[in-house]
Amino acid sequence: MTSSSKPYPDTWENVADLRVFRTNATEWEKLVGWRHEMHRRGWKLLRVNHDGPELIAVFGRTKVDRREAGR
């Protein structure tokens, strides 16, 4: 995977809001609280890949989840 390519299928954009987080494995382990907060706010960890030493995490929240959180 190159840094210019999307780390998820194009179809995901049609059904969800997506956030891509790039870091190294050591920093990822330090972000437990941040990951918990993302989950609490309705974001789900959809995929974790790597591009060389870089870890790429994709979080998503479906458009239905987003509407329900706004209630």
N, C-alpha and C positions, 0 to 999 in steps of 0.2 A: 504494500500500500504506500502511496506517496502522500506527502503532507497536503497536496492539493486535491486529492480525491476524498470523497465523502466516506466516513467510516460506517455508513449505514445505507440501506437501499433507498432509492428515490421515493418509493411508495410510502415510506414512513412519514414523509413530510405532509402527505395528504390527510393523515389521520391523527397526527400528534405534533405538539410543540416539542422541539428537541434542543438539548444543550450538549455540546461536546466539550469535554474537559481533557486537557493534555498535560501530562506531568511525567516524572520518573517514578519507578516503583517505590522508592524510599519515601518520597513526599506523599504518594497516594496512601501509604500506611498511616501517615501522620494526620490525615484528614478524616478520621472516623467521625468526629462530631459534625463536620460539614456534610458528610454523606448521610448521616442520620437526619439532619435538618432538611435536606433535600427530600428524603423519603417522607418525613412528617408533613411536608408541604404538598405531597401528592406526586412527586417525581419518582419514577422507577428507573433503576439501573437496567438498561436494556442490553448493553453489549460492552465488553472490554476487549480491546485488541492491543497490539503493540506495533510500533513502527521503529525498528531498531531499538534503541534504549528508551524510547518514549512510550508511555502507556496512554492509551486513548480510551476514555470512558464516555459512553453515550447515555444520557438520561433522557427520558421522555415522559410526557404527560398527555394522554389522549385528550382530544377536544371535549369529549364527554366528561372526563375527570375535571377539566378546567371549569366547565359550567357548574358542576356540582360543588366545587370548592368555593365558587362565588356566592353561594346561597347564604 
